[in-house]
Amino acid sequence: MRELLVIDDVTIDGSLLRRNFACDLLKCKGACCSLPGGRGAPLLDSEIKEIQETLPVVLSMLGDEKRRIIGSRRDESGETGFYEGESGDYVTTCVDDEDCVFVYRENGIAKCAIERAYNEGKISFRKPISCHLYPIRIGNFGGDVLRYHEIAECRPAVRKGDAEKVGVLEFLKTALVRRYGEEWYNKIDVQVNANVVNKV
């Protein structure tokens, strides 16, 4: 029997209410930015234009190969090559079926050039919301469905979360508020304390 928490039109898998998590970059080395398999981070259609606008800054933070891939033409419309797929199912391009095309490495850790530019105050777009929310993945079934995406590389983050008693929803508060708003986020504790978690 699974537990589900429904807030407005967003469904939260009950496992997220119990899961602890706190990124441990020194141990995972930024694995979520360089997962094998050749399919990059999911992108909202609206994020394509936002990322395109960051490219003049972000390209300077990447190596020659990634700049070449990003600058390549996808089709006759002249769109850049940082993403693939089709409307409603876009993802970032991967290099050698592994690195996201926006990855650079610092002391052996895979990091995001878009987020670096944001942190340095050079752009206003932080990074794709799917990256900001990781390890939560958003599915859709008559509304957003939030689930935990479990990979072995994130086990150190689970151990750190357990040690520090930080829940994954707490750890990802900034990302969740960015996506759904402060009012929505504040309803999580209210509904959990009111014991309105559904069992299916």
Summary of the structure (lengths in Angstrom):
residues: 200
radius of gyration: 17.8
end to end distance: 5.6
largest distance: 54.9
contacts: 574
relative contact order: 0.23
helix: 42%
strand: 22%
